[in-house]
């Protein structure tokens, strides 16, 4: 295991959590957007987006074999895709809105701002934890270099 492996793992997690925060911010910004996309000649409300993350190595055996062979396989987390949430949209009765249907109902995005804020807090805490790990690793390297003095 290389000394910089911890840095690589933390860096991948920082990048993934930053992207997750960006997607959550986009969801919150579009929570009231009734014209998110144009499909089949009609405007559709914004669809909530979610980040899907996976480990860079899929199994324990692949990690073990790469460590035993001395190769430096990538470790950490990666974003595999950003997918749309297909949960149903919210229907709100607002007959004065220009996008309301003939019955006066407005098709609103499937974004719950409270859920997004909880996800944002989770992503922020994960980001902060990885910054702490990065700083602790850096501190250990500095202390190790001081041993030789």
PEHUSUL-V907980 format. One record per backbone hydrogen bond with DSSP energy under -1.0 kcal/mol. CO is the residue of the C=O (numbers start at 0). NH is the residue of the N-H. If there is no record, write none. Layout:
CO/NH
CO/NH
This chain:
3/7
4/8
5/9
6/10
7/11
8/12
9/13
10/14
11/15
12/16
13/17
14/18
15/19
16/20
17/21
18/22
19/23
20/24
21/25
22/26
23/27
24/28
25/29
27/30
29/32
32/45
36/43
38/41
41/38
43/35
43/36
47/84
49/82
51/79
51/80
53/77
58/62
59/63
60/64
61/65
62/66
63/67
64/68
65/70
75/55
77/53
80/51
82/49
89/107
91/105
93/96
96/99
100/103
103/93
104/100
105/91
107/89
111/115
112/116
113/117
114/118
115/119
116/120
117/121
118/122
119/123
120/124
121/125
122/126
123/127
124/128
125/129
126/130
127/131
128/132
129/133
130/134
131/135
132/136
133/137
134/138
135/139
136/140
137/141
138/142
139/143
140/144
141/145
145/148
